[in-house]
Amino acid sequence: MTDDQLVVEFALARLDNPDLDIEEVAALVVRRAGPDAMLEFASNALASRDELRGPVFASAVEHVMRVMLTVRGERD
């Protein structure tokens, strides 16, 4: 899944669940994406950090959040 596709998936999940915070939406995106995408996200987290900072699911959520925060950019 490309970063652009991930942004779209995140935006749709956020629209469906406006009460959730960003980390909960990221977890929802990982759950909806399925096990293959979860492994892909976790491997991307591993590639960018050279380590997994937790279980596969947590690493996948971390990757989704990193992509979203990168797209969002700096805020003053």
Phi and psi restraints in degrees (value plus and minus 20) as a CYANA .aco file:
   2 THR   PHI     -96.0   -56.0
   2 THR   PSI     145.1   185.1
   3 ASP   PHI     -82.0   -42.0
   3 ASP   PSI     -57.3   -17.3
   4 ASP   PHI     -82.9   -42.9
   4 ASP   PSI     -63.0   -23.0
   5 GLN   PHI     -84.9   -44.9
   5 GLN   PSI     -57.4   -17.4
   6 LEU   PHI     -84.7   -44.7
   6 LEU   PSI     -59.3   -19.3
   7 VAL   PHI     -82.5   -42.5
   7 VAL   PSI     -62.6   -22.6
   8 VAL   PHI     -84.1   -44.1
   8 VAL   PSI     -65.9   -25.9
   9 GLU   PHI     -80.4   -40.4
   9 GLU   PSI     -61.3   -21.3
  10 PHE   PHI     -85.2   -45.2
  10 PHE   PSI     -64.3   -24.3
  11 ALA   PHI     -81.9   -41.9
  11 ALA   PSI     -62.1   -22.1
  12 LEU   PHI     -85.2   -45.2
  12 LEU   PSI     -61.9   -21.9
  13 ALA   PHI     -85.4   -45.4
  13 ALA   PSI     -57.0   -17.0
  14 ARG   PHI     -86.8   -46.8
  14 ARG   PSI     -59.8   -19.8
  15 LEU   PHI     -84.3   -44.3
  15 LEU   PSI     -58.0   -18.0
  16 ASP   PHI     -92.5   -52.5
  16 ASP   PSI     -43.2    -3.2
  17 ASN   PHI    -156.4  -116.4
  17 ASN   PSI      48.3    88.3
  18 PRO   PHI     -87.6   -47.6
  18 PRO   PSI     -36.2     3.8
  19 ASP   PHI    -101.9   -61.9
  19 ASP   PSI     -34.0     6.0
  20 LEU   PHI    -102.9   -62.9
  20 LEU   PSI     129.9   169.9
  21 ASP   PHI    -103.4   -63.4
  21 ASP   PSI     155.2   195.2
  22 ILE   PHI     -81.5   -41.5
  22 ILE   PSI     -58.2   -18.2
  23 GLU   PHI     -88.8   -48.8
  23 GLU   PSI     -58.0   -18.0
  24 GLU   PHI     -87.9   -47.9
  24 GLU   PSI     -57.1   -17.1
  25 VAL   PHI     -86.9   -46.9
  25 VAL   PSI     -61.0   -21.0
  26 ALA   PHI     -80.6   -40.6
  26 ALA   PSI     -61.7   -21.7
  27 ALA   PHI     -84.4   -44.4
  27 ALA   PSI     -58.9   -18.9
  28 LEU   PHI     -83.6   -43.6
  28 LEU   PSI     -61.7   -21.7
  29 VAL   PHI     -81.7   -41.7
  29 VAL   PSI     -63.6   -23.6
  30 VAL   PHI     -83.2   -43.2
  30 VAL   PSI     -63.7   -23.7
  31 ARG   PHI     -82.0   -42.0
  31 ARG   PSI     -63.9   -23.9
  32 ARG   PHI     -87.1   -47.1
  32 ARG   PSI     -52.1   -12.1
  33 ALA   PHI     -90.3   -50.3
  33 ALA   PSI     -47.3    -7.3
  34 GLY   PHI      76.2   116.2
  34 GLY   PSI     153.8   193.8
  35 PRO   PHI     -85.5   -45.5
  35 PRO   PSI     -56.4   -16.4
  36 ASP   PHI     -86.2   -46.2
  36 ASP   PSI     -64.1   -24.1
  37 ALA   PHI     -87.3   -47.3
  37 ALA   PSI     -56.2   -16.2
  38 MET   PHI     -79.9   -39.9
  38 MET   PSI     -63.9   -23.9
  39 LEU   PHI     -85.2   -45.2
  39 LEU   PSI     -58.1   -18.1
  40 GLU   PHI     -82.9   -42.9
  40 GLU   PSI     -66.0   -26.0
  41 PHE   PHI     -82.8   -42.8
  41 PHE   PSI     -63.8   -23.8
  42 ALA   PHI     -84.9   -44.9
  42 ALA   PSI     -57.8   -17.8
  43 SER   PHI     -88.1   -48.1
  43 SER   PSI     -53.4   -13.4
  44 ASN   PHI     -86.0   -46.0
  44 ASN   PSI     -58.8   -18.8
  45 ALA   PHI     -84.3   -44.3
  45 ALA   PSI     -61.3   -21.3
  46 LEU   PHI     -82.8   -42.8
  46 LEU   PSI     -63.6   -23.6
  47 ALA   PHI     -84.6   -44.6
  47 ALA   PSI     -56.2   -16.2
  48 SER   PHI    -101.5   -61.5
  48 SER   PSI     -45.0    -5.0
  49 ARG   PHI    -131.6   -91.6
  49 ARG   PSI     -33.1     6.9
  50 ASP   PHI      43.5    83.5
  50 ASP   PSI      -0.8    39.2
  51 GLU   PHI    -184.4  -144.4
  51 GLU   PSI     134.0   174.0
  52 LEU   PHI    -116.7   -76.7
  52 LEU   PSI     109.3   149.3
  53 ARG   PHI    -112.2   -72.2
  53 ARG   PSI     -11.7    28.3
  54 GLY   PHI     157.7   197.7
  54 GLY   PSI    -184.4  -144.4
  55 PRO   PHI     -82.0   -42.0
  55 PRO   PSI     147.7   187.7
  56 VAL   PHI     -77.1   -37.1
  56 VAL   PSI     -65.2   -25.2
  57 PHE   PHI     -81.4   -41.4
  57 PHE   PSI     -66.5   -26.5
  58 ALA   PHI     -83.3   -43.3
  58 ALA   PSI     -58.6   -18.6
  59 SER   PHI     -86.7   -46.7
  59 SER   PSI     -57.7   -17.7
  60 ALA   PHI     -85.1   -45.1
  60 ALA   PSI     -62.8   -22.8
  61 VAL   PHI     -82.5   -42.5
  61 VAL   PSI     -61.3   -21.3
  62 GLU   PHI     -78.6   -38.6
  62 GLU   PSI     -62.4   -22.4
  63 HIS   PHI     -83.4   -43.4
  63 HIS   PSI     -65.3   -25.3
  64 VAL   PHI     -80.1   -40.1
  64 VAL   PSI     -64.2   -24.2
  65 MET   PHI     -84.5   -44.5
  65 MET   PSI     -59.5   -19.5
  66 ARG   PHI     -82.7   -42.7
  66 ARG   PSI     -62.5   -22.5
  67 VAL   PHI     -83.5   -43.5
  67 VAL   PSI     -64.8   -24.8
  68 MET   PHI     -84.0   -44.0
  68 MET   PSI     -62.3   -22.3
  69 LEU   PHI     -90.5   -50.5
  69 LEU   PSI     -50.7   -10.7
  70 THR   PHI     -88.8   -48.8
  70 THR   PSI     -63.5   -23.5
  71 VAL   PHI     -85.2   -45.2
  71 VAL   PSI     -60.3   -20.3
  72 ARG   PHI     -82.8   -42.8
  72 ARG   PSI     -53.5   -13.5
  73 GLY   PHI      59.7    99.7
  73 GLY   PSI    -197.8  -157.8
  74 GLU   PHI     -96.0   -56.0
  74 GLU   PSI     122.1   162.1
  75 ARG   PHI    -138.4   -98.4
  75 ARG   PSI     120.8   160.8
